[in-house]
Amino acid sequence: MGGEICGKMGCGALKKLSNSWRELEMAVNDTVSKSKVGNFFKLEARKTCFTKELRAGTATFLTMAYIITVNATIIADSGGTCTVADCTAPANQTASYDCMLKPNVGYENCVSRTKNDLIVATVLSAMVGSFAMGVLANLPLGLAPGMGPNAYLAYNLVGFHGSGSISYRTAMAMVLVEGCAFLAISATGVRSRLAKLIPQPVRLACGAGIGLFIAFVGLQVHQGVGLVGPDPTTLVTVSACAELDPGSGACLGGKMKSPTFWLAMVGGTSFTVFPDTPLGDTNYNYFKKVVDFHTIQSTAGAISFRHFNRPEVWVALGTLLYIDVLATTGTLYTMAEIGGFLDDKGSFEGEYLAYIVDASSTIIGSALGVSPVATYVESSAGIREGGRTGLTGVVIGSYFFLSLFFTPLLTNVPPWAIGPSLVMVGVMMMRVVKDIDWGNMKAAVPAFVTMLVMPLTYSIANGIIGGMGVYFALSSYDLVLGFIRWLNKMRKMVMKEQNQVSAAASNGIEII
């Protein structure tokens, strides 16, 4: 009896608390909607309210927060501004180029500091981009350095620890020029025409191919999962290699002998986040701070146009621009469709300013030292929660601002916790394959080649070039075949006329 009474009393108290909370929520929403903030963001016109926008911004941030650590880790793999001069060399000796590819305390410390800079740069670029998208374009979208361009920059252009053909400073100059070019074509309206020049099968497959490439990176040792590794016979095999020899590619740690015994992976994987080493001690001492505002020391303003006379720089620049145009166009229209913003003409309110903000954010990102900034498909999480105005973007930007003060925690996320995030990004980017016409070989083959070549050659540019090459080859085949048929038809017509003339002449008929 007493239990029933207590139960009823507890239920009544909860119901009263719920009603009070609902009344408070309605009062806050009504106040904000009628305020200058509500009028600026058009809350009533778009049939939304403050708490919906707050919930939407929270949902979007939580789904894209992984980019803070993942982007910094990927770009830090390039070595950033670290050079041979940062390597620790034996007494009375000069460090060689190999020191950047082999374990070296001095170089590893430099890369660790660079990663700290890149985390702050990632957060700042995402914060500015999301704020601007919300305030200027009034759209519920979140921006951050894009997945795909960051991997292309780190592994294809600069290369692992600077082993590529382009330096980090030159790569940042390319991002700056690409952002300016994107801003120009967005302002002049050329963007839509440029996007249509790419064949649709290749355009659709590009996102899926980048997804496979990113997932492949996440399965390798440098991102911590270490599920796949090199093999002298099959090139790639199931592995659990904790460390690779940069020269030979040989596995220096354990290796999984049986794919069915998954626990064997533990034997060759580093599960110690703070090992008993000088670098581990430094990271742990920084981690203990928990809250700290880190200032960018090396990546901001690291821009150089010295090597812009090389052809590979311009090829890479064109690839970055192409990826940015396609990704931004596809993402913005997809988000507008999900949110119900599209009109009968296929446009939406704030479209022009959205492209301007996206391009301008890339320019800001290059100045901070990160890859091109893009609108994130994870914004759909917030839109599905009811986000309809730029207030959602402001909330997203506010969360990124708060992240600036937790750099010690974000910096020391273990690498084997990042790999699964990359794999999940790949999963999400594979959604576009459903829109490819797999029943039409002229569309299916170029799309398949585009997706296949990217991860196998470790190059996004190669995938795009390969897919377009196959598409134009198949299209050329049809053109050549049609031209041959036309020639045969014309030859038959000429022969028929000649036969008629010959027959008329033999019968003595005058041809006028």
Residue pairs with C-beta under 8 A, 6 or more apart in sequence:
25 51
28 50
28 51
29 49
29 50
29 51
32 38
32 43
32 49
32 50
33 43
33 44
33 49
33 50
37 391
38 44
38 50
41 53
41 134
41 138
41 389
41 390
41 391
42 138
42 389
43 49
43 50
43 53
43 389
43 391
46 388
46 389
47 388
48 386
48 387
48 388
48 389
50 391
52 385
52 386
52 387
52 388
53 140
53 386
53 387
53 388
53 389
53 391
53 392
53 395
54 391
54 395
55 385
55 386
55 387
56 140
56 382
56 383
56 385
56 386
56 387
56 392
56 395
57 140
57 382
57 387
57 391
57 392
57 393
57 394
57 395
57 396
57 398
57 399
58 382
58 395
58 399
59 381
59 382
59 384
59 385
59 387
60 140
60 142
60 376
60 378
60 379
60 381
60 382
60 387
60 392
60 396
61 142
61 395
61 396
61 399
61 400
62 381
63 378
63 381
64 142
64 144
64 376
64 378
64 379
64 396
65 399
65 403
66 418
66 421
66 425
67 122
67 126
67 144
67 145
67 147
67 376
68 119
68 122
68 123
68 126
68 400
68 403
68 410
69 119
69 410
69 411
69 413
69 418
70 147
70 418
70 421
70 422
70 425
71 118
71 122
71 144
71 145
71 147
71 150
71 370
71 371
72 115
72 118
72 119
72 121
72 122
72 410
72 411
73 115
73 223
73 415
73 418
74 150
74 151
74 154
74 217
74 223
75 118
75 150
75 153
75 154
75 369
75 370
75 371
76 111
76 114
76 115
76 118
77 154
77 155
77 160
77 161
77 222
78 153
78 154
78 155
78 158
78 159
78 160
78 161
78 162
78 164
78 168
78 171
79 100
79 107
79 110
79 111
79 114
79 158
79 160
79 161
79 162
79 168
80 110
80 111
80 114
80 117
80 118
80 168
80 298
80 299
80 302
80 369
81 114
81 168
81 169
81 298
81 299
81 302
82 100
82 107
82 110
82 111
82 114
82 161
82 162
83 100
83 162
84 95
84 96
84 97
84 99
84 100
85 95
86 106
86 107
86 109
86 110
87 95
87 99
87 100
87 104
87 106
87 107
88 95
88 99
88 104
88 105
88 106
88 107
89 95
89 99
89 106
95 104
95 106
98 246
98 247
99 106
99 107
100 107
100 161
100 162
100 163
101 160
101 161
101 163
101 246
101 247
102 246
102 247
103 243
105 277
105 278
105 279
107 161
108 279
109 278
109 279
109 282
111 161
112 279
112 282
112 283
113 297
113 298
114 298
114 299
115 411
116 286
116 294
116 407
116 411
117 294
117 296
117 297
117 298
117 299
117 300
117 369
118 299
118 369
118 370
119 294
119 407
119 410
119 411
120 294
120 295
120 296
120 404
120 407
121 296
121 299
121 300
121 365
121 368
121 369
121 370
122 144
122 145
122 370
123 400
123 401
123 403
123 404
124 368
124 400
124 404
125 143
125 144
125 145
125 361
125 364
125 365
125 368
125 370
125 373
126 142
126 143
126 144
126 145
126 373
126 397
126 400
127 397
127 400
127 401
127 404
128 361
128 364
128 397
129 143
129 144
129 357
129 358
129 361
129 364
129 365
129 373
129 397
130 141
130 142
130 143
130 144
130 393
130 394
130 396
130 397
130 400
131 393
131 394
131 397
132 143
132 357
132 360
132 361
133 139
133 141
133 142
133 143
133 354
133 357
133 358
133 375
133 390
133 393
134 140
134 141
134 389
134 390
134 391
134 392
134 393
134 394
134 395
134 396
134 397
135 390
135 393
135 394
136 353
136 356
136 357
136 390
137 350
137 353
137 354
137 357
137 390
138 349
138 350
138 389
138 390
139 335
139 341
139 350
139 354
139 389
139 390
139 393
140 339
140 379
140 382
140 383
140 387
140 388
140 389
140 390
140 391
140 392
140 393
141 332
141 335
141 354
141 375
141 376
141 379
141 392
141 393
142 375
142 376
142 378
142 379
142 382
142 393
142 396
143 357
143 358
143 361
143 373
143 374
143 375
143 376
144 373
144 374
144 376
144 400
145 365
145 370
145 371
145 372
145 373
145 374
146 323
146 324
146 327
146 371
146 372
146 373
146 374
146 376
147 210
147 214
147 422
147 425
147 429
148 210
148 213
148 214
148 323
148 327
148 429
148 460
149 320
149 323
149 324
149 371
149 372
149 374
150 370
150 371
151 210
151 213
151 214
151 217
151 460
152 319
152 320
152 323
152 371
152 459
152 460
152 461
153 171
153 175
153 320
153 371
154 160
154 371
155 164
155 217
155 458
156 164
156 316
156 458
156 459
156 460
156 461
157 164
157 165
157 166
157 171
157 174
157 316
158 164
158 166
158 167
158 168
158 171
159 165
160 222
160 246
161 246
162 168
165 310
165 312
166 174
166 307
166 312
166 313
166 316
167 304
167 307
168 302
169 302
169 303
169 304
169 306
170 304
170 305
170 306
170 307
170 308
170 313
171 316
172 299
172 302
172 303
172 304
172 366
172 369
173 303
173 304
173 305
173 308
173 366
174 313
174 316
174 317
174 320
175 320
175 362
175 365
175 366
175 370
175 371
175 372
176 303
176 363
176 366
176 367
177 317
178 317
178 320
178 321
178 324
178 362
178 372
179 359
179 360
179 361
179 362
179 363
179 365
179 366
179 372
180 359
180 363
181 321
182 191
182 321
182 324
182 325
182 328
182 355
182 358
182 359
182 362
183 356
183 359
183 360
183 363
184 190
185 191
185 194
185 325
186 352
186 355
186 356
186 358
186 359
187 356
191 325
191 329
191 355
192 329
194 325
195 203
195 325
195 326
195 329
198 206
198 322
198 326
198 468
199 446
199 467
199 468
199 471
200 443
201 436
201 437
201 442
201 443
201 444
201 446
201 447
201 450
201 467
201 471
202 446
202 447
202 450
202 464
202 467
202 468
202 471
203 326
204 432
204 433
204 435
204 436
204 447
205 432
205 433
205 436
205 446
205 447
205 448
205 450
205 451
205 467
206 323
206 326
206 450
206 463
206 464
206 467
207 326
207 327
207 330
207 429
207 432
208 429
208 430
208 432
208 433
208 451
209 450
209 451
209 452
209 453
209 454
209 455
209 460
209 463
209 467
210 323
210 429
210 454
210 460
211 425
211 426
211 427
211 428
211 429
211 430
212 426
212 430
212 451
212 454
212 455
213 426
213 454
213 455
213 458
213 460
213 463
214 422
214 425
214 426
214 429
215 422
215 423
215 425
215 426
215 427
215 455
216 228
216 426
216 455
217 223
217 422
218 225
218 418
218 419
218 420
218 421
218 422
218 423
218 425
218 426
219 225
219 226
219 227
219 228
219 419
219 423
220 226
220 227
220 228
220 229
221 229
221 239
221 241
221 242
221 243
221 244
222 415
223 415
223 418
223 419
223 422
224 269
224 414
224 415
224 416
224 417
224 418
224 419
225 416
225 419
225 420
225 423
226 239
226 240
226 241
226 242
226 265
226 268
226 269
226 416
226 419
227 238
227 239
227 240
227 265
227 419
228 236
228 237
228 238
228 239
229 236
229 237
229 239
229 240
229 241
229 244
229 251
229 255
230 236
230 237
230 239
230 244
230 249
230 250
230 251
231 237
231 239
238 256
238 259
239 251
239 255
239 256
239 268
240 253
240 254
240 255
240 256
240 264
240 265
240 266
240 267
240 268
240 269
241 251
241 252
241 253
241 254
241 255
241 268
242 252
242 253
242 254
242 268
242 269
242 270
243 251
243 252
243 253
243 270
244 250
244 251
244 252
245 251
245 252
251 268
253 268
253 269
254 264
254 267
254 268
254 269
255 268
256 264
256 265
256 268
257 264
258 264
269 416
270 416
271 414
271 416
272 280
273 283
273 412
273 414
274 280
274 281
274 283
274 284
274 287
274 412
283 411
283 412
286 292
286 408
286 411
286 412
287 408
287 409
287 411
287 412
288 408
289 408
290 406
290 408
290 409
291 405
291 406
291 408
292 405
292 407
292 408
293 404
293 405
293 407
294 407
296 368
296 369
298 369
299 368
299 369
299 370
300 367
300 368
300 369
301 367
302 369
303 366
303 367
307 313
308 314
315 461
316 461
319 460
319 461
319 464
320 372
322 464
323 372
323 460
324 362
324 372
324 374
327 374
327 375
328 355
328 358
328 374
328 375
331 374
331 375
331 376
331 377
331 379
332 351
332 354
332 355
332 358
332 375
333 342
333 346
334 377
334 380
335 341
335 375
335 377
335 379
335 380
335 383
336 342
336 348
336 351
338 380
338 383
338 384
339 383
339 387
339 388
341 348
341 349
342 348
350 390
354 375
358 373
358 374
358 375
361 373
362 372
362 373
362 374
364 373
365 371
365 372
365 373
366 372
377 428
382 392
382 396
403 410
433 447
433 451
436 443
436 444
436 447
437 443
437 444
438 444
441 474
442 471
442 474
442 475
442 478
445 470
445 474
446 467
446 468
446 470
446 471
446 474
447 467
449 463
449 466
449 467
449 470
450 463
450 464
450 466
450 467
451 463
452 463
453 459
453 462
453 463
453 466
453 467
454 460
454 462
454 463
457 463
501 511
504 511
505 511
